[in-house]
Structure formats: structure tokens, C-alpha cells
Amino acid sequence: MELPYLLEVMNEVSASMRFPMKLDQTLTVITAGAAEAVPGVDFVSISITGKDGRVRTMAPTDERAARADELQYELGEGPCLDVVFNTPVVEVDDIASDLRWPSYGPRAAKVFGIGSQLGFQFHAEPHARGGVNLYSTRTHDLTTESRQLGAMFANLVAAALGWSREHANLSEALMTRTLIGQAIGVLMERYRLDPDRAFAFLVRTSQSGNVKLREVAAGIVEDATRRAE
């Protein structure tokens, strides 16, 4: 991999992670970059768990990647599942003859033309863990450079997921602050309170009813809206 081309790929990935970020688009840019930049790799996907523990595929660069992932989920075996749940790095030189996955390996080779496979684990948030899956149509074709660059792209996926979570938290915080401000305004007008007393009223209502402050504020704003109609 020539350095100028790798830098071009990395610049594209970095640009996709600027705020505000669309997660699906960013992950698609990352997997496409990995498929282009990692020596020996033909197609790439991301396997990730949800809060329910189920594994799903994101941003596959080729239908074969998505179908190979699904086959592993269906069989309950395969490199991508090992990476998600057990092993930080999984490397397979010849998938058809590897005895670790006797059901998946031969079918992956025959049905999808997969020769070798690499997987890198990542952790992005408390309920999300996963792996980046790199597939090659040739056996014994993944090199030290493949492993190094593959690990780098896995780190980019983790960073993108973490940044997306921060973005969501920030958006929620801004929305909560706006709601509370609106509720304080309603209370000030309705009960002739100053801002501090209006906020104290919200806090007492939240604590006495064991209800989140945002929900109390939303209820007050909703009630004021209904009255104004």
C-alpha cells in the first residue's frame, strides 16, 4: 500500500467523522476504505451487538460479506463470532481446511469463494461490542501489513461509534435544557415565580414523584400547549 493512497483514504474517513456525523455513512466510508487499503482484502463488514445481545451486520462492502456474516450467525460459529465474543484478533489462512469452524469453513469457501479471513475486536460503549471482518478470496494472502492496517480500521470503527454516542448524548442534553427552559418560563408566567423558584419547583416535583426532571418539564410544556389551543 503506497503512503499517498493510504493518506487519501484516511482523509476521506476523517472527513466523514466531522460533527455532525451520520453513523451509517461514516461506517460505510470506513469499511470501503478498509476494502481498498488493506492488502489482500476483497470485502469487509462490521458485526456488532445490540442491547439484547444479538449480533447484526453493518456497512458491508459486498453482498458476500453480509451473507457470510449471516451464515456465521445462523451456524453459531465462525471467525466473526469469535472476535465479537472471545478473541481480540482472529486470523484464518485457509478457511476451508480450518478445523475451528467445521461447518462454516467449507461452506464459506464453496458458496462465497472465501479463502482467508481476518477479524479485529472492538469495544465502543457499555452495550456494544463487535468486530471488523475482512474477507479475502485467496488463501494465505493476508500479510503483516494486512494485520496492521486492519487493526487501525477497527480502531476507527470504535472511534466512530464512540463519537456517535457522544453526539447523541449532546443532542439529548441540549433538548433537555431547552425543555427545562420552556417549563421554567411557563411556571414563571403561571405562578409569578422568579427563575430560581421556578427551577426549584421543577426539582421538587421530580424528586417527590420520582420522575426524571426532563419528563416533568415535558409534561408542563405539553399542558401549556394544550391550554393555548
Secondary structure by P-SEA (a helix, b strand, c coil): ccaaaaaaaaaaaaaaacccccaaaaaaaaaaaaaacccccccbbbbbbcccccccccccccaaaaaaaaaaaaacccaaaaaaccccbbbbccccccccccccaaaaaaacccccbbbbbbbccccbbbbbbbbbcccccccaaaaaaaaaaaaaaaaaaaaaaaaaaaaaaaaaaaaaaaaaaaaaaaccccaaaaaaaaaaaaaaacccaaaaaaaaaaaaaaaac
